């Protein structure tokens, strides 16, 4: 049981570490290439507009 818990903790650690690394690389790419930053901001804006439109009004 302890071995399973250690393996689960190691898998969680590697998953969190790889997620943080991917986020850091995305930020570095957005700083180096401004069109990528504009594309990400535009995508977030479009998604937020679609979410507010799809919510039913009461």
C-alpha positions as CSV (number, residue, x, y, z in Angstrom):
1,X,0.0,0.0,0.0
2,X,2.9,2.4,0.8
3,X,4.5,1.6,-2.6
4,X,1.2,2.5,-4.4
5,X,1.0,5.8,-2.5
6,X,4.6,6.6,-3.3
7,X,4.0,5.9,-7.0
8,X,0.9,8.0,-7.0
9,X,2.7,10.9,-5.4
10,X,5.6,10.6,-7.9
11,X,3.1,10.6,-10.8
12,X,1.3,13.6,-9.4
13,X,4.6,15.4,-8.9
14,X,5.7,14.7,-12.5
15,X,2.3,15.8,-13.8
16,X,2.4,19.1,-11.9
17,X,6.0,19.7,-12.9
18,X,5.4,19.1,-16.6
19,X,2.3,21.4,-16.5
20,X,4.3,24.2,-14.9
21,X,7.1,23.7,-17.4
22,X,4.6,23.9,-20.3
23,X,3.0,27.1,-18.9
24,X,6.5,28.6,-18.5
25,X,7.5,27.8,-22.0
26,X,4.2,29.3,-23.3
27,X,4.9,32.5,-21.4
28,X,8.5,32.6,-22.8
29,X,7.1,32.1,-26.4
30,X,4.5,34.8,-25.9
31,X,7.2,37.3,-24.8
32,X,9.5,36.4,-27.7
33,X,6.8,36.4,-30.4
34,X,4.2,39.1,-29.8
35,X,1.7,37.8,-32.5
36,X,1.3,34.7,-30.3
37,X,0.4,36.9,-27.3
38,X,-2.1,38.8,-29.5
39,X,-3.6,35.4,-30.6
40,X,-3.9,34.1,-27.0
41,X,-5.5,37.3,-25.8
42,X,-7.9,37.3,-28.7
43,X,-8.8,33.7,-28.1
44,X,-9.5,34.4,-24.4
45,X,-11.6,37.4,-25.3
46,X,-13.7,35.4,-27.8
47,X,-14.2,32.5,-25.4
48,X,-15.3,34.9,-22.6
49,X,-17.8,36.6,-25.0
50,X,-19.2,33.2,-26.1
51,X,-19.6,32.1,-22.4
52,X,-21.5,35.2,-21.5
53,X,-23.8,34.9,-24.5
54,X,-24.5,31.2,-23.9
55,X,-25.7,31.8,-20.3
56,X,-29.5,31.9,-20.1
57,X,-30.9,35.2,-18.8
58,X,-33.2,34.9,-15.9
